[in-house]
Amino acid sequence: MPDNTTAAYLSRDEQTRLRQVLLGDTASAPRQQALLAFLFDRLLNEEVDELSAAAVMKRYSNAPTSKGGLGSLKHLLNSKLAKFFDEHAQDQPWRMSISDGYLFHVEPNNPVPPTDLVARFWSPYIGSAQPIRLFYPEPQFFKDRKETYLRNSAAVKAESARVFKYLGFDGRSDLKPVYSFVPAGVVRAMLYLLECFQRYDIRFLSRVIRPSGADETDQGHMLILGTPSTNPLIATLETRLRARSDSRGIVIDSGSTRERILPDDNQEDLTGVKWALLTRRVHRFTGRLTTILSAKHGRTVEALAGFLVNHDSLKELAEYLGVENGAFPEELQMIFKVHMSETGSEPYIDDIQCSERITQNGSK
């Protein structure tokens, strides 16, 4: 069951106590009590579908009210919920509020120490009642009859027959799809993140993403990493935003027909300047947080993951965003500049820096 839509975090006795405190307030107007009673009945019966304001007005009470009045009522009830958890349930690990979709939203009840920047950045995940779903890519390769492996991102597209013909194959019958590899940079990025999750006791479930996509993206908070050519979730979710990663680097929609591109240096190898993109988005109705770490190359994703679990690096990000003493924004698109150099057999991550914050109306 989705983690922001159920009262499973409180016992039946605690639910009864909460209902008594809220509904027993003699200062509450009848329609306040009616709305709370309606939401609690839905909650206890595990009816967790999102509702529009119009649907709530139609279903919860015979008392007439306007859509604007319903919004004011929800704001008032959220104030009462906050007061309840501050005064009557301080020892509870969760606190509840009413979301825009008229669901009960659950969040941590205990604040994160302000000096721990890593905990502050990952605080929504630290307090999640359900495991975080970590989606990583498992690119599709092909294997011919001689056990030779072929990797071509275009081979999974509809026009793949032309690709096969160009490569000297008659068609799919000559090749067998296999999923045997995960990009090395993505693996290292996952190790950074999982070590951080273990430190803060964050429960997680790892989920592999193949070209067919995923069937659990509607449950709980998510963390998605990889490249758009290997993780279809990234290509799908970033398409709706102003900045996205693709085969050229980072592409920024300038609001006109022209795109601004931050291209990776040395397209044929991993040395030089590379670009990584951090995206954080909150689902309007459920409060579910999605964090995306993307770049053209897995090693660049690795650099970004290392940045996001390091106190000194996050101090740089907090200063850049102007949140040295406050919470990191839940809605964020941030571009990072990564410097790579050659050392022996593989590229080395020299440095990663905050480069530019992208808003949905413009850039900082």
N, C-alpha and C positions, 0 to 999 in steps of 0.2 A: 504494500500500500504506500502511496506517495507520502513523504515525510512531513509535508507542510499542511496536511489536510485531515488530520485525525487527532483525537484526544488520547491516543494510546500512551502518551507521555505522563498522564496523570491517572492515578487509580480511580475507581468508581467513587470512593469516599471523597477523594480530592475534587473530582468533578462535581459531586453534589455540593461540597462546601463552596466551590467557586460559583456555582449557580445560585446558591442561597445568598452569598454576599452581593452578587450583582443584581439579582432580581429582588432581593429583600430591602434594597435601598428605597425608603419611602419617598425620596426626592425624585425617583425615576418616573418619568411619564409613562402612561400605559403603552404607548407605541415603542418606547425603548425596551420595556420588558417583553413586549410581543416579539420584537426583532431578535433579542437575545434568546428567548425561548425557542423561536423558530430555528435559529442557527444551532443551538444545542441539540435540538431534536434531530436535525440533519446529521450533526456530528456523531451523536451516540448511535444513530442508525447506520453510520458509515456511508451516508450519502455525500460524496465528496466532489460532485460535479461543480464547475464554476457557474455562477449565475450573473446575469446582467442586472443592473439596478431595476429595470422594468420587471424582470422576472421575480426579483425579491419582493417588490411592491405588490405584485399580483398574488404571491404565494404565502407571504408571512403573516399578513394581517388584513382585517377588513377596514382598519383605520386608514383613511386617505392621507397621502403625503406626496410631495413632489420629489423628482429625482435629486434636485439640489438639497431638499430637506433631508433626504435619505443619506446623502453624503455627510451632512452636518451631524446627523444622528450617529453614523459610523465613527466619525471623529470623536464624538463625545464618549461613545462606548469604548473606544480604544484608550481614552484617558482613564476611564474607570478600570479597564483591564490592567493598565500600567500601575495604577494605584494599588490594585489588589496584589500584584506580584511584588511590589515594593514593600507593602506593609504586612501582608499575610502569607506570602510564599517565598520568602527570601532564600530559603534553603533548597528550593526546587531548582534542578539544573536547567529547566526550560521556562520561558515565558511566552504568552500567546497574545496575538493581536488579530484584528479582522482585516483581511487583504482586500484589494480592489475587486476581486472576484467573489467576495463574500464567503471566503474560506477562513478557517482559523489558521493563521500563520504562526509557526513555532520557531523560536530563535534562542540562543544561549541566554541564560539568566545571569551568568557571572561575567563581569567585564574582564577583558584581557589586560594584563599589566601594560601601561603605556610605553614603558621602556623596552619592551620586547617587540621589536619591529617585525620580526618574522611571524610571531604570533598575531600581531595586529593585521598583517596582510592576509593571513590565512584564517582569521577569526571566524568567518562564516562556516568554514569547513570544520574547524575545531569543535564547534558547538552543534554540529549536525547530528540528529538522532538516528538517521539512516546512513549507511556507508556511502562514501563518495564514489561515484562511478568514473573511473579513469579510462578513457578511450584512447588506445594507441593503434597505429597502423600495422598491418601485415600485408605488404604489397604483393600483388599477384605476379608471379613469374610463370614462365612456360618451360616445359621440358620436351625435347624432341625424342625420337626413337633411340638416339644414341646417348641419351642422358645428358645432353647439352642444355644448359639453362639459358633462357632468354628473358630479359627484362625490358619492356617498352611500355611506358605509361599509356600510349595510344592504343595498345593492344586490347584494352578493356572497353574501348568505345565502339560505337555502332559501325564505324567505318574501318574496323580492324582488318577486314578481309584485304583491303588495299595494302595495309602494313605487312601482313603475312606474305602477300604476293611480292612486295618489294624485297623482303628478306629471303625470298626463295622458297617459301612454303606454299603449298596449294590451298591451305585453309586450316581451320581449327582441327580437322581430323588428324593433321600431322603433329599437333602439339597437345600436350596435356597440362592443364593449369595446376600449379603447385603453390603452396604457401609455406615456404621454408625459411624465410629470412625476415628479420626486423632490422631497420637501419641502425647502425652502431651508435650514432649520435642520439637517436631516440631512446635507445636502451640506457645510455648514460644519463639522459635527462630524467628518465623514470627512476633511476637509482637515486639521483639527487632528491627527487620529490618524495619517494617512499621513505628515505631516511628521515626527511622532515616530518612526514606523517607519523612515523613511528615515535619520534621525539615528543610529539604533541598528542599522541594517542588518538590519531584520526583514523577511523575505520574506513577501508576502501575496498572496492571490488574492481579488478582490472577487466576490461572488456576489449577484445580485439575488434578492429574495424577492417572489414574487407570491402571490395568494391560494391557488394550488395547492400552495405549500410548496417544500421543497428536497429534493434527493436526495443531498447530500454532507455531511450533518450528522454522520456517523459517522466522519469522517476528520480527525484532528489537532485542534489547539487552535482554538477559535472565538471570534469577537468579533461580537456581534449588537447592532444599534442601531436605534432607531425608536420608534414608538408601537404599542400593541397593536391599534389599528384599522387600521394599515397593514402591520405585520410579524407575520404569523401565528405565527412561531417564538416571539415574545415571549409572546403569549397562551398558547401551549402549554406553554412551559417554566416561566413564572411561576406557572401554576395549581397546581403542586406545592409551592410555597413559601409562607411565612407572609405575605410582602408582595408586592404586585403593583400595577402601574399599570393604570388603566382610564379610562373617560370622565369620571370624577368627580375624579380625582387619584391618590393612593396609598391603597390599601386594605390594612389589616393584619388578619390573622386573630388574634383575641384568645384563641383556644382554646375559645370557646363559640359559641353561635348568633349572637352579636352581632359585627359588624365595626366596627373603628375606621377612620374615613376622615379623611385629610388632604386637604381639598378645595382645588382651585385657586381663587384669587380671580378675580372677573370672568370667568365662564365663557364669555362671548361675545367676549372679546378676550384679548390676551396681556400686559396690564399687571397689576401687583400681585404677590402671592406665588404662586409655582408650586412644584411638588414634582417631584423627579427621584429615580430609584431605580437604584442600582448593585448588581448581583448577580454574584458569582463562585462557581462550583461546579466541583468536580473529580469526574470520573467515577471511581467506586470501583475498577473493574477496569483501565481503560486508563491512568488518570492524566491523561486529556485535560481541559484547563481551558476552561471556557466563561465568558466575561465578557459581561454584558448591560447596556446603557445604555438605559433606557426612561423615558418620561414621557408625559403626555397630548399635549404639543405638541413639534414638532421643535426649536423654539428652546430649549426647556428641555433637550433632549438635547444641543444644541450647548453650553450652559453647562456641563453635566456633562463632556463631552469635553474642553473647555478646561481644566477643573479638573484632570483626570487626567493632563495632559501638562505641568503647571506645577509647578516645584519648590516654590515657596512654598505653593501650595495643598496639595500632597501632604504638606508638613511639618505643616500643620494636621491633615490626616487621620491622619498617623502619631502625632501627639500625642494626638488624640482616642482612637485605638485602643490607645495605650500601646506602640507599636512603634518609638519613635524610633531605637533602635539595632539593630533586628531586622528580620525579613522581614515584609512585609505578609501577612495571612492569605489563604490560597487559598480558604477557604470564608467568604463574606461577603455580607451584605445590608445596605446602607447607604442611608439616606434623606437627601437634600440639600434645603435650602430655597433657592429662587432668587427674587431680587427683580428684577422687570422694570418699566421705566418707558417712557413714550412720548416719543420724540424724532423729530420730523418724521414721516416716512411709515411708520416701522416701530418696533416695541418695541426697547428697549435693555436689555442684561443689566447691571444695576447690581451685583449681588453674588450669590455662591453660598457657602453655609456648610454644614458638617456638622451634621445635625440629630439623627439617631437611628440607632443600630445595631440591627438586628433579628436575633435568633438564632432557630433553629428551635424553641426551647423557651420563648422569651420575648424581651423587649427590654431593652437596656442601660439 
